[in-house]
Structure formats: structure tokens, C-alpha cells
Amino acid sequence: MPRGILGKKLGMTQIFKEGEVIPVTVIKAGPCVVTQIKSEDKDGYSAIQIGFEEAKEKHVNKPLKGHFEKAGVPPHRYLAEVRLENGEKENYKLGQKITVDIFKEGEKVDVTGVSKGKGFAGVVKRWGFRGFPASHGARYHRAGGSIGMAAFPARVIKGMKMPGRMGNRKVTVQNLEIVDIDKEKNLLLVKGAVPGHKGSLIFIKEAVKVKGGKGA
């Protein structure tokens, strides 16, 4: 089975396991279906495309409708690709279902999602700046201070931490442990927090930086 699946964040809770309280995020992972199989000969790389959450036909444009009809599957709201190793594509076929069975308890995964948008924020909130003194004649309190030099290089250096939009960007949290799996309800319980708000789309894949090599 491929080592990645789409899902939705349902929220956070805590469970008791072996006398320990563990904070977990509940994720509805799949079921997904294979909507396309890509090969190195035709596409330049080997991968499968998976679809999550069926959609009404009126919400799908004509090109996508033809894409799903070619695969022989109903329209889906979300699509994602899972890269495969050489020769692995022979193990998959169009319309094949992918469920939480691809993971096991205790395995480490990487979770990708869009973080919560916080709007326009200053440097204290956005970057954790200390700020200026709060009293004794200080004229500035939460300002960013100087951002460059006058003589050299006489410009603002790229990447300078400044006020701006906070959050609402793609974030990946690595090496989260799967605490429990409910195969009947397609639920994953992952230790710790994952990016995004309740109901947001997330992508779960096997961890790539686990000690000892790829995967758990």
C-alpha cells in the first residue's frame, strides 16, 4: 500500500494509556481511492494520485469530470499525489481503496496542513521579539526597531523579520507518533498537535527523518 493518505482534522483530546495522559489529535484519514497512476515512461516519475471525499457532479468542471470517468471512480473534492519507488506502481490499480490500514500503531508520520490564519501581526506576536521597555520614558514598546544600516549595505537585508501576515501557510510537522488506530471509523490518533483548524484538510505520510532510515 502507498505510504500516504488524505484526511481531515477533527480536533484534539487526551487518552490514558499505561497510566499516562497523552494529548492526541484525532484525524479522519480516508478512505481514499486511486484516481491516476503515473509512470516514469509517460510522466517522468512514478506516483499515484489519490482522491478523498466524494463531491457532487455539479461541483466538478468538465476536465476533472472526464478525468474521474477515465479512472472509473466518482468525483472527489480533494486530490493528492504519493510518490512511489521504481516498480511499485504494478501493485496498484485504478479505483483501489486506501484506508488507515497502511499505518500501524507506534509508527512515526509527517503531517502537512495549512496553519491557522492570525491576520496582520507585529514582530512581538509574529516572531517573539522582546520589545522595548514598558516604562521610564520609553517612546516605543512593541516596535521592531532598526531594520538596516545607513552606509553599508544601505538596504534592508532579505529575510528580515518584520510585521506581516501571520499563519495561513503550508506547514509540516515531522515525526509524530501514531498512538491508536480505529479501522472501523477510519480514525488516526496522533500524539501532539497538527497544523490547521478543525475540519481542515491534511496529508499524512510516513516519516522521512526517522532515526535508522526511512519509515518507522
Secondary structure, 3 states (H helix, E strand, C coil): CCCEEEEEEEEEEEEEECCEEEEEEEEEECCEEEEEEECHHHHCCCEEEEEEEECCHHHCCHHHHHHHHHHCCCCEEEEEEEECCCCHHHHCCCCCEECHHHCCCCCEEEEEEECCCCEEECHHHHHCCCCCCCCCCCCCCCCCCCCCCCCCCCCCCCCCCCCEEECCCEEEEEEEEEEEEECCCCEEEEECCCCCCCCCEEEEEECCCCCCCCCC
